[in-house]
C-alpha cells in the first residue's frame, strides 16, 4: 500500500537541500526512571496519625525528573512504518519557517500577527510550549525522506493549559497569512485545526502549510503540529513533508507519548511496545 512521503522540520530531498540549517547534537532517548521513595512524614502526616480513620491528603503534583523525561520519550517502536531514531534532532532547523509576518495584512491587527509569529518561531526553535523550567528532553526520527520531532517537558500545569488554549485559537487568529523571508521572498502560510485521538488530560492540534521556494523552485511544506498535557507536563509532535503530513504517525506519536508520560509520572516504567498498553 502506498503512503505519502513525509518530512518534518527539514526538507530532506535535494530540491529543498538549500533550506536546511543543521548541526549535530544527539538526544539520548534512553534513561532509567528516577523516582525517590516518599519520606515517612509524607506517607503519614501527624493529622493522619492522630486520626487513623482519616484519609491522607492528596499527594502533590508529580514532577518530571531528567531521567523521567528521557524515559517518557517515544521510540521508533511506538511509530508506524520504518522510522529510525536520529542522532542530531536537537539541531534540526528549517529556513522555510524563518521570516517576518506581514502585520499590515492582518485585519485583526498586531495581536493576531504576534500569535502567528510566535507559532513560526516556536516551530523553528522547538519551543511551541515555551521553555520548560523543569526537566525536558527531545528526540527525532527519520525514514528515507521524512523527519518527526518529539519533545517532552515539565512546564507547569497552568502554563501548559494556557499554551493549549493558545494552540486552539491559532486557526481562527491566523488562518492564512504572508511571511517575508530574509531574502525578501514571500511565503504563504495556512493554519487549520487538526483532530487528535483521545490522549492525556488535554490535547490540541493544527496543520501548518508553508508555500515558498527552495533552490529557486516552488515547494509546499505541510506539517502536523500536536501538543498534549498530562498533569503539569506537556509534549509536542512535529511531523510533515513535501507531499503532505502522515497523520497515522502523528496520531501514533500522540497516543504513545501520552501513555509513556502518564506511566512515568505514576512511577512506572513505560511499556516497550505500543501493543502492551493498547
Short mmCIF file of the C-alpha atoms (twelve columns), coordinates in Angstrom:
data_MODEL
# 
_entry.id   MODEL 
# 
loop_
_atom_site.group_PDB 
_atom_site.id 
_atom_site.type_symbol 
_atom_site.label_atom_id 
_atom_site.label_alt_id 
_atom_site.label_comp_id 
_atom_site.label_asym_id 
_atom_site.label_seq_id 
_atom_site.Cartn_x 
_atom_site.Cartn_y 
_atom_site.Cartn_z 
_atom_site.pdbx_PDB_model_num 
ATOM 1   C CA . UNK A 1   0.000  0.000  0.000  1 
ATOM 2   C CA . UNK A 2   1.342  3.376  -0.973 1 
ATOM 3   C CA . UNK A 3   1.679  6.025  1.691  1 
ATOM 4   C CA . UNK A 4   2.550  9.710  1.366  1 
ATOM 5   C CA . UNK A 5   6.163  10.642 1.861  1 
ATOM 6   C CA . UNK A 6   6.621  12.666 4.995  1 
ATOM 7   C CA . UNK A 7   9.123  15.251 6.149  1 
ATOM 8   C CA . UNK A 8   9.019  17.372 9.285  1 
ATOM 9   C CA . UNK A 9   11.225 20.266 10.163 1 
ATOM 10  C CA . UNK A 10  13.795 19.919 7.401  1 
ATOM 11  C CA . UNK A 11  13.305 19.310 3.639  1 
ATOM 12  C CA . UNK A 12  15.189 16.092 3.061  1 
ATOM 13  C CA . UNK A 13  15.013 15.993 -0.766 1 
ATOM 14  C CA . UNK A 14  17.677 17.525 -2.984 1 
ATOM 15  C CA . UNK A 15  15.111 20.078 -4.122 1 
ATOM 16  C CA . UNK A 16  14.964 21.590 -0.659 1 
ATOM 17  C CA . UNK A 17  18.506 20.949 0.476  1 
ATOM 18  C CA . UNK A 18  19.275 24.650 0.408  1 
ATOM 19  C CA . UNK A 19  16.664 25.332 3.076  1 
ATOM 20  C CA . UNK A 20  18.364 23.226 5.734  1 
ATOM 21  C CA . UNK A 21  20.465 24.531 8.592  1 
ATOM 22  C CA . UNK A 22  21.573 21.666 10.827 1 
ATOM 23  C CA . UNK A 23  24.460 20.967 13.141 1 
ATOM 24  C CA . UNK A 24  24.719 17.719 15.032 1 
ATOM 25  C CA . UNK A 25  23.603 17.182 18.597 1 
ATOM 26  C CA . UNK A 26  22.443 13.829 19.870 1 
ATOM 27  C CA . UNK A 27  19.408 13.414 22.070 1 
ATOM 28  C CA . UNK A 28  19.593 10.188 24.039 1 
ATOM 29  C CA . UNK A 29  16.172 8.621  24.499 1 
ATOM 30  C CA . UNK A 30  17.437 6.055  26.990 1 
ATOM 31  C CA . UNK A 31  17.454 6.661  30.717 1 
ATOM 32  C CA . UNK A 32  16.457 4.871  33.875 1 
ATOM 33  C CA . UNK A 33  13.396 6.129  35.648 1 
ATOM 34  C CA . UNK A 34  14.474 8.368  38.518 1 
ATOM 35  C CA . UNK A 35  11.969 8.147  41.343 1 
ATOM 36  C CA . UNK A 36  12.542 8.716  45.054 1 
ATOM 37  C CA . UNK A 37  10.576 6.945  47.789 1 
ATOM 38  C CA . UNK A 38  8.291  9.089  49.886 1 
ATOM 39  C CA . UNK A 39  9.558  10.044 53.300 1 
ATOM 40  C CA . UNK A 40  7.794  8.628  56.375 1 
ATOM 41  C CA . UNK A 41  6.466  12.110 57.100 1 
ATOM 42  C CA . UNK A 42  4.934  12.314 53.666 1 
ATOM 43  C CA . UNK A 43  3.435  8.854  53.947 1 
ATOM 44  C CA . UNK A 44  1.784  9.553  57.300 1 
ATOM 45  C CA . UNK A 45  1.111  13.089 58.459 1 
ATOM 46  C CA . UNK A 46  0.664  13.943 62.161 1 
ATOM 47  C CA . UNK A 47  -3.024 14.566 61.486 1 
ATOM 48  C CA . UNK A 48  -3.404 11.116 59.945 1 
ATOM 49  C CA . UNK A 49  -1.566 9.583  62.922 1 
ATOM 50  C CA . UNK A 50  -3.975 11.260 65.323 1 
ATOM 51  C CA . UNK A 51  -6.956 10.024 63.331 1 
ATOM 52  C CA . UNK A 52  -6.195 6.644  61.717 1 
ATOM 53  C CA . UNK A 53  -9.573 6.621  60.005 1 
ATOM 54  C CA . UNK A 54  -8.936 9.895  58.189 1 
ATOM 55  C CA . UNK A 55  -7.878 9.697  54.543 1 
ATOM 56  C CA . UNK A 56  -4.473 11.234 53.832 1 
ATOM 57  C CA . UNK A 57  -4.312 14.480 51.873 1 
ATOM 58  C CA . UNK A 58  -3.865 14.163 48.097 1 
ATOM 59  C CA . UNK A 59  -0.233 13.981 47.031 1 
ATOM 60  C CA . UNK A 60  1.428  16.917 45.335 1 
ATOM 61  C CA . UNK A 61  1.512  17.157 41.545 1 
ATOM 62  C CA . UNK A 62  4.186  14.696 40.335 1 
ATOM 63  C CA . UNK A 63  7.243  16.415 38.888 1 
ATOM 64  C CA . UNK A 64  9.100  15.175 35.845 1 
ATOM 65  C CA . UNK A 65  12.750 14.392 36.547 1 
ATOM 66  C CA . UNK A 66  15.561 14.482 33.985 1 
ATOM 67  C CA . UNK A 67  15.676 10.679 33.828 1 
ATOM 68  C CA . UNK A 68  11.881 10.579 33.709 1 
ATOM 69  C CA . UNK A 69  11.799 12.994 30.762 1 
ATOM 70  C CA . UNK A 70  14.146 10.704 28.834 1 
ATOM 71  C CA . UNK A 71  12.063 7.649  29.727 1 
ATOM 72  C CA . UNK A 72  8.906  9.446  28.555 1 
ATOM 73  C CA . UNK A 73  10.260 9.970  25.030 1 
ATOM 74  C CA . UNK A 74  8.647  7.855  22.358 1 
ATOM 75  C CA . UNK A 75  10.703 5.259  20.494 1 
ATOM 76  C CA . UNK A 76  10.778 4.043  16.901 1 
ATOM 77  C CA . UNK A 77  8.711  1.042  18.039 1 
ATOM 78  C CA . UNK A 78  5.877  3.428  19.009 1 
ATOM 79  C CA . UNK A 79  5.554  4.749  15.447 1 
ATOM 80  C CA . UNK A 80  4.114  3.228  12.311 1 
ATOM 81  C CA . UNK A 81  6.311  2.243  9.349  1 
ATOM 82  C CA . UNK A 82  10.109 2.312  9.156  1 
ATOM 83  C CA . UNK A 83  11.258 5.144  11.399 1 
ATOM 84  C CA . UNK A 84  14.850 5.302  12.648 1 
ATOM 85  C CA . UNK A 85  15.985 7.396  15.609 1 
ATOM 86  C CA . UNK A 86  18.164 10.339 14.570 1 
ATOM 87  C CA . UNK A 87  21.399 11.492 16.206 1 
ATOM 88  C CA . UNK A 88  21.007 15.226 15.501 1 
ATOM 89  C CA . UNK A 89  17.368 16.060 16.256 1 
ATOM 90  C CA . UNK A 90  18.291 18.873 18.648 1 
ATOM 91  C CA . UNK A 91  19.819 20.823 15.762 1 
ATOM 92  C CA . UNK A 92  17.059 20.475 13.167 1 
ATOM 93  C CA . UNK A 93  16.119 23.837 11.665 1 
ATOM 94  C CA . UNK A 94  14.087 24.684 8.548  1 
ATOM 95  C CA . UNK A 95  14.604 28.020 6.809  1 
ATOM 96  C CA . UNK A 96  11.120 27.929 5.319  1 
ATOM 97  C CA . UNK A 97  9.866  28.662 8.837  1 
ATOM 98  C CA . UNK A 98  12.074 31.724 9.190  1 
ATOM 99  C CA . UNK A 99  10.606 35.098 8.346  1 
ATOM 100 C CA . UNK A 100 8.623  38.109 9.495  1 
ATOM 101 C CA . UNK A 101 4.832  38.053 9.458  1 
ATOM 102 C CA . UNK A 102 3.235  40.806 7.357  1 
ATOM 103 C CA . UNK A 103 1.394  42.697 10.115 1 
ATOM 104 C CA . UNK A 104 -0.238 45.163 7.710  1 
ATOM 105 C CA . UNK A 105 -2.178 42.343 6.052  1 
ATOM 106 C CA . UNK A 106 -3.935 41.389 9.298  1 
ATOM 107 C CA . UNK A 107 -7.417 42.816 9.623  1 
ATOM 108 C CA . UNK A 108 -7.376 41.910 13.324 1 
ATOM 109 C CA . UNK A 109 -4.205 43.911 13.905 1 
ATOM 110 C CA . UNK A 110 -0.912 43.310 15.638 1 
ATOM 111 C CA . UNK A 111 -2.188 40.941 18.334 1 
ATOM 112 C CA . UNK A 112 -3.170 38.221 15.851 1 
ATOM 113 C CA . UNK A 113 0.014  38.771 13.855 1 
ATOM 114 C CA . UNK A 114 2.048  38.279 17.038 1 
ATOM 115 C CA . UNK A 115 0.360  34.905 17.620 1 
ATOM 116 C CA . UNK A 116 1.228  33.777 14.095 1 
ATOM 117 C CA . UNK A 117 4.814  34.946 14.523 1 
ATOM 118 C CA . UNK A 118 5.006  33.037 17.802 1 
ATOM 119 C CA . UNK A 119 3.842  29.878 16.005 1 
ATOM 120 C CA . UNK A 120 6.515  30.110 13.314 1 
ATOM 121 C CA . UNK A 121 9.235  30.993 15.824 1 
ATOM 122 C CA . UNK A 122 8.167  28.108 18.062 1 
ATOM 123 C CA . UNK A 123 8.280  25.641 15.175 1 
ATOM 124 C CA . UNK A 124 11.707 26.826 14.137 1 
ATOM 125 C CA . UNK A 125 13.232 26.835 17.625 1 
ATOM 126 C CA . UNK A 126 11.462 23.801 19.175 1 
ATOM 127 C CA . UNK A 127 9.695  25.971 21.763 1 
ATOM 128 C CA . UNK A 128 5.994  25.644 20.963 1 
ATOM 129 C CA . UNK A 129 5.130  25.286 24.659 1 
ATOM 130 C CA . UNK A 130 7.769  27.798 25.736 1 
ATOM 131 C CA . UNK A 131 10.946 26.892 27.574 1 
ATOM 132 C CA . UNK A 132 10.414 24.250 30.249 1 
ATOM 133 C CA . UNK A 133 11.554 25.473 33.693 1 
ATOM 134 C CA . UNK A 134 11.746 21.837 34.761 1 
ATOM 135 C CA . UNK A 135 13.212 18.740 33.139 1 
ATOM 136 C CA . UNK A 136 12.860 18.268 29.383 1 
ATOM 137 C CA . UNK A 137 14.061 16.014 26.581 1 
ATOM 138 C CA . UNK A 138 13.607 15.621 22.834 1 
ATOM 139 C CA . UNK A 139 14.186 13.037 20.155 1 
ATOM 140 C CA . UNK A 140 13.700 12.749 16.425 1 
ATOM 141 C CA . UNK A 141 13.099 10.062 13.821 1 
ATOM 142 C CA . UNK A 142 13.726 9.740  10.110 1 
ATOM 143 C CA . UNK A 143 12.830 7.478  7.250  1 
ATOM 144 C CA . UNK A 144 14.359 7.861  3.765  1 
ATOM 145 C CA . UNK A 145 12.537 11.172 3.134  1 
ATOM 146 C CA . UNK A 146 10.902 12.205 6.390  1 
ATOM 147 C CA . UNK A 147 11.554 13.566 9.891  1 
ATOM 148 C CA . UNK A 148 9.461  13.621 13.065 1 
ATOM 149 C CA . UNK A 149 10.402 15.578 16.195 1 
ATOM 150 C CA . UNK A 150 9.051  14.733 19.662 1 
ATOM 151 C CA . UNK A 151 9.658  16.845 22.781 1 
ATOM 152 C CA . UNK A 152 8.528  16.456 26.391 1 
ATOM 153 C CA . UNK A 153 8.981  18.693 29.439 1 
ATOM 154 C CA . UNK A 154 7.771  19.842 32.849 1 
ATOM 155 C CA . UNK A 155 6.206  23.239 32.055 1 
ATOM 156 C CA . UNK A 156 3.783  23.602 34.972 1 
ATOM 157 C CA . UNK A 157 0.085  22.804 34.740 1 
ATOM 158 C CA . UNK A 158 -1.150 26.389 34.396 1 
ATOM 159 C CA . UNK A 159 1.409  27.115 31.690 1 
ATOM 160 C CA . UNK A 160 0.552  24.025 29.621 1 
ATOM 161 C CA . UNK A 161 -3.175 24.744 29.864 1 
ATOM 162 C CA . UNK A 162 -2.591 28.295 28.673 1 
ATOM 163 C CA . UNK A 163 -0.444 27.066 25.788 1 
ATOM 164 C CA . UNK A 164 -3.099 24.581 24.674 1 
ATOM 165 C CA . UNK A 165 -5.765 27.309 24.727 1 
ATOM 166 C CA . UNK A 166 -3.448 29.428 22.565 1 
ATOM 167 C CA . UNK A 167 -2.909 26.466 20.251 1 
ATOM 168 C CA . UNK A 168 -6.651 26.040 19.728 1 
ATOM 169 C CA . UNK A 169 -7.031 29.718 18.849 1 
ATOM 170 C CA . UNK A 170 -4.484 29.650 16.012 1 
ATOM 171 C CA . UNK A 171 -6.781 28.558 13.148 1 
ATOM 172 C CA . UNK A 172 -9.134 31.440 13.991 1 
ATOM 173 C CA . UNK A 173 -6.434 34.047 14.586 1 
ATOM 174 C CA . UNK A 174 -4.055 33.099 11.801 1 
ATOM 175 C CA . UNK A 175 -5.976 31.270 9.063  1 
ATOM 176 C CA . UNK A 176 -3.823 32.412 6.147  1 
ATOM 177 C CA . UNK A 177 -1.031 34.990 6.255  1 
ATOM 178 C CA . UNK A 178 2.107  36.104 4.439  1 
ATOM 179 C CA . UNK A 179 5.689  35.881 5.658  1 
ATOM 180 C CA . UNK A 180 8.720  37.679 4.248  1 
ATOM 181 C CA . UNK A 181 11.976 35.749 4.392  1 
ATOM 182 C CA . UNK A 182 15.422 37.213 4.993  1 
ATOM 183 C CA . UNK A 183 15.991 37.123 1.228  1 
ATOM 184 C CA . UNK A 184 12.880 39.211 0.635  1 
ATOM 185 C CA . UNK A 185 10.927 36.274 -0.746 1 
ATOM 186 C CA . UNK A 186 7.249  35.920 0.124  1 
ATOM 187 C CA . UNK A 187 5.739  32.774 1.633  1 
ATOM 188 C CA . UNK A 188 2.103  31.939 2.227  1 
ATOM 189 C CA . UNK A 189 1.206  30.138 5.450  1 
ATOM 190 C CA . UNK A 190 -2.100 28.434 6.278  1 
ATOM 191 C CA . UNK A 191 -3.142 27.131 9.687  1 
ATOM 192 C CA . UNK A 192 -6.129 24.801 10.112 1 
ATOM 193 C CA . UNK A 193 -7.329 22.740 13.082 1 
ATOM 194 C CA . UNK A 194 -6.493 19.040 13.228 1 
ATOM 195 C CA . UNK A 195 -8.314 16.332 15.173 1 
ATOM 196 C CA . UNK A 196 -6.229 14.226 17.546 1 
ATOM 197 C CA . UNK A 197 -7.051 10.870 19.184 1 
ATOM 198 C CA . UNK A 198 -8.083 10.925 22.876 1 
ATOM 199 C CA . UNK A 199 -4.820 11.001 24.825 1 
ATOM 200 C CA . UNK A 200 -3.528 12.587 28.010 1 
ATOM 201 C CA . UNK A 201 -5.508 15.092 30.062 1 
ATOM 202 C CA . UNK A 202 -5.862 17.520 27.147 1 
ATOM 203 C CA . UNK A 203 -4.589 17.962 23.608 1 
ATOM 204 C CA . UNK A 204 -4.736 20.296 20.603 1 
ATOM 205 C CA . UNK A 205 -3.543 20.061 17.038 1 
ATOM 206 C CA . UNK A 206 -3.127 22.133 13.893 1 
ATOM 207 C CA . UNK A 207 -1.835 21.564 10.385 1 
ATOM 208 C CA . UNK A 208 0.551  24.224 9.099  1 
ATOM 209 C CA . UNK A 209 1.183  24.602 5.358  1 
ATOM 210 C CA . UNK A 210 4.004  26.809 4.073  1 
ATOM 211 C CA . UNK A 211 4.272  27.620 0.363  1 
ATOM 212 C CA . UNK A 212 7.572  29.107 -0.751 1 
ATOM 213 C CA . UNK A 213 10.653 28.337 -2.808 1 
ATOM 214 C CA . UNK A 214 13.779 26.235 -2.338 1 
ATOM 215 C CA . UNK A 215 16.680 26.468 -4.771 1 
ATOM 216 C CA . UNK A 216 14.510 28.639 -6.978 1 
ATOM 217 C CA . UNK A 217 11.749 26.044 -7.238 1 
ATOM 218 C CA . UNK A 218 8.256  26.251 -5.680 1 
ATOM 219 C CA . UNK A 219 7.726  23.914 -2.710 1 
ATOM 220 C CA . UNK A 220 4.959  23.267 -0.200 1 
ATOM 221 C CA . UNK A 221 5.721  22.011 3.291  1 
ATOM 222 C CA . UNK A 222 2.747  20.572 5.189  1 
ATOM 223 C CA . UNK A 223 3.291  19.839 8.881  1 
ATOM 224 C CA . UNK A 224 1.141  18.233 11.560 1 
ATOM 225 C CA . UNK A 225 1.710  20.006 14.877 1 
ATOM 226 C CA . UNK A 226 0.282  18.449 18.042 1 
ATOM 227 C CA . UNK A 227 0.538  19.327 21.728 1 
ATOM 228 C CA . UNK A 228 -0.701 17.357 24.742 1 
ATOM 229 C CA . UNK A 229 -0.794 17.634 28.528 1 
ATOM 230 C CA . UNK A 230 -0.505 15.064 31.320 1 
ATOM 231 C CA . UNK A 231 -0.892 16.762 34.717 1 
ATOM 232 C CA . UNK A 232 1.794  19.502 34.687 1 
ATOM 233 C CA . UNK A 233 3.901  18.054 31.864 1 
ATOM 234 C CA . UNK A 234 3.487  18.635 28.155 1 
ATOM 235 C CA . UNK A 235 4.683  17.156 24.886 1 
ATOM 236 C CA . UNK A 236 4.748  18.214 21.244 1 
ATOM 237 C CA . UNK A 237 4.853  16.337 17.949 1 
ATOM 238 C CA . UNK A 238 6.013  17.982 14.699 1 
ATOM 239 C CA . UNK A 239 5.634  15.796 11.619 1 
ATOM 240 C CA . UNK A 240 5.113  16.637 7.948  1 
ATOM 241 C CA . UNK A 241 6.507  16.731 4.451  1 
ATOM 242 C CA . UNK A 242 6.537  17.981 0.881  1 
ATOM 243 C CA . UNK A 243 3.790  15.542 -0.104 1 
ATOM 244 C CA . UNK A 244 1.624  16.129 2.957  1 
ATOM 245 C CA . UNK A 245 1.659  15.105 6.608  1 
ATOM 246 C CA . UNK A 246 1.427  11.431 7.530  1 
ATOM 247 C CA . UNK A 247 -1.430 11.569 10.022 1 
ATOM 248 C CA . UNK A 248 -1.033 7.918  11.039 1 
ATOM 249 C CA . UNK A 249 2.427  8.518  12.509 1 
ATOM 250 C CA . UNK A 250 1.298  11.761 14.146 1 
ATOM 251 C CA . UNK A 251 -1.555 10.006 15.914 1 
ATOM 252 C CA . UNK A 252 0.676  7.099  16.944 1 
ATOM 253 C CA . UNK A 253 3.161  9.548  18.474 1 
ATOM 254 C CA . UNK A 254 0.395  11.348 20.397 1 
ATOM 255 C CA . UNK A 255 -1.097 8.154  21.816 1 
ATOM 256 C CA . UNK A 256 2.231  6.575  22.738 1 
ATOM 257 C CA . UNK A 257 3.662  9.825  24.099 1 
ATOM 258 C CA . UNK A 258 0.697  10.459 26.381 1 
ATOM 259 C CA . UNK A 259 0.788  6.909  27.740 1 
ATOM 260 C CA . UNK A 260 4.543  6.935  28.354 1 
ATOM 261 C CA . UNK A 261 4.318  10.300 30.125 1 
ATOM 262 C CA . UNK A 262 1.421  9.051  32.247 1 
ATOM 263 C CA . UNK A 263 3.379  5.931  33.229 1 
ATOM 264 C CA . UNK A 264 6.496  7.898  34.160 1 
ATOM 265 C CA . UNK A 265 4.562  10.363 36.332 1 
ATOM 266 C CA . UNK A 266 2.915  7.410  38.075 1 
ATOM 267 C CA . UNK A 267 6.345  5.954  38.906 1 
ATOM 268 C CA . UNK A 268 6.068  3.157  36.344 1 
ATOM 269 C CA . UNK A 269 8.412  2.055  33.580 1 
ATOM 270 C CA . UNK A 270 6.804  2.692  30.157 1 
ATOM 271 C CA . UNK A 271 5.917  -0.408 28.169 1 
ATOM 272 C CA . UNK A 272 8.486  -1.124 25.418 1 
ATOM 273 C CA . UNK A 273 5.883  -1.681 22.706 1 
ATOM 274 C CA . UNK A 274 2.555  0.048  21.963 1 
ATOM 275 C CA . UNK A 275 0.664  -3.279 21.931 1 
ATOM 276 C CA . UNK A 276 1.395  -3.714 25.641 1 
ATOM 277 C CA . UNK A 277 -0.731 -0.708 26.625 1 
ATOM 278 C CA . UNK A 278 -3.372 -0.637 23.861 1 
# 
